[in-house]
């Protein structure tokens, strides 16, 4: 048997190394080019990015009025609470202990909660034209009652209505950010 170096001169060996390196490089570029559409498909779509944050005009809401808007496919309850509703909410104890101050901090006149019952995911309805102590929301499916602070006070719901991360841009606009 002859030695392989005798069969192939050094320049042939160099050419072979170059061809292997070139073929491997082209293969890596090809794999990356083929994988890019799959990786890019994992990015959020334009319609998802469009609802990632929502600006809502709250200038027309008078104390005692509320509105429901959609954010990321979820109903958001925004209520301009009256001073009486705030006072009653500060006195009520809930099943999931959390004070009104903990929920709404420095701006207690505005309630912003995700309107999905924490029991089975139903959408509670607002109890309008009630005394502040009886107001809030009622999930008619299983009888969970939420006060004017969105805290569960009766029924099988295990916790309060969730408060999304939000901020006020100015006195007329609230921006919700997930």
N, C-alpha and C positions, 0 to 999 in steps of 0.2 A: 504494500500500500504506500502510496506516495503522500507526502505531506500536502495539506490543502494550500499552503502558502506557495508551494512550488507550482501548483496548477494555476493559481490566480495571482497575477502580479499585484503590487501594492495599489496601483491606480484603480484596478478593478474593485478591490476591496473598499477603497474610498468612495467610489461611485455607488457601490451597493449600499454602504452606510447612508450616503446622501439620499438615495431612493427610498430607503426604509424610513428615514426621518421625514421626508417630504410626504410619503404616503400616510404616515401616522398623523402629521399635521393637518393634511386635507381631511382625514377621517374625523379628527377632533372638531374641526370647523364645521363639517357636515352634520355631526351629532348636535352641536350647539345650534346650528341653523334649524334643524328639525325639532329640537326641544323648545325653542323660543316661543312658538305659538301656544304650546301647552302651558308653559310657565306664565305667559301673558294672559291666558284665559282665566287665571286665578285672581287677577286684579278685579276690583269692584267695577261693575258696569256704570255707564254714564247716568242711567236712571237712579241707581243706588246712591251715587255721589250727590245727585241733585237733591235728595231728601235727607242727606246726612245731617244737615242743620236747617232749621226753619226759623224765619223771622215772622213774628205775628204782631199786627197792629192792635194794641189794647187800649188805644186812646178813647174809643167809644164806649168802653165798659164802665158803667156807673156802679157805685157800691151796691152789692147785692146781686149783680148780674154775672153771668158766666158764659163761656163759650167752649165748644169742643172742636178741636182741630186734629189733624192726623200728622203723625211723625213716625217714620219708619214702619208704617202699617199699623201703628197703635194709636188709639184715641188718647188725646191729651186734654185733661180738664183744666181750664184756667178760670179762676173765680176771683172777682174783686170783692173781698170780704168786707162786711160792715163792721164797725167797732163792736157792736153787740155780738156778732158771730165770733169775733176774735176773743172777746171776754169769755163767752160760753166755752169755746174750744180750749181755752187755757185752764178751765175748771174740770173738764170731763176727763175721766180716766179710761184708758183703752186696754184691750186685751193684749196688744203688743205695746208695751210701755215705751212711749216716746212723747216728749212734751211738744207742744205747739212751737215753742221757741227753737227746739232742736231741728224741727222740720223746715222752718221758714226763716230763721235767723233774723237778719236786720230789716226785712221788708215783709212783715206779717200780714199786710193787707192783701197780698197777692198769693193765691194758692195755685201751684202748678204741680199736677200729679199725672202719672200714667193711669188712664182709666180702665184698668183691667183688674178684675176681682182676683185676689190672691188665693182664692180657694180652688176654683176650677177654670179660671180664665174667661169668665163671662164679662160683659160690659155693664156695669151698674148704671142705673138711671138716677138723675138728680131729683131729690125731693124738694120741689119748689113750693113756694107759698106756705111754708111751715114756720113755726117758731124757731129761732136759732138753735134751741136745744134739741129740736126734732129734725132739723135740716141735715143736709149732707147727701149721701148717695145710698141707694138700696139695690142690692143684687137680688132680684126677684127669684132667681133660679134656686137658691138655697137659703135665702133670708139673711145674708150678711148685710149689716148696716154700718156705714162709714160716716163719721161726723164731718163737720165743716172744715176739718183739718185733714181729712182723708185717712183718719185712723179708724181701725175696726173697733166697734163698741159692742157688737152683738153678732152672733152667728158663727158658722164654722170656719170663716176665713182665718188663717193662722197669723197673718201679719198685715200691716197697714198698706195702703196704696203706695206704690213706689214714687219717689220724687226724682225726676230726671235731673241731670246736671244742666242748669240753665243760668242765664245772666240777663240783666236788663241792659240794653244798648243805650236807652234814654228813657224818659218818662212815658213814652208812647209805644215802645217796641221791646218785646222780650225775645231773646235769641236762645233757642234750646240747642244744646250740644250733647251728644251722647257720650 
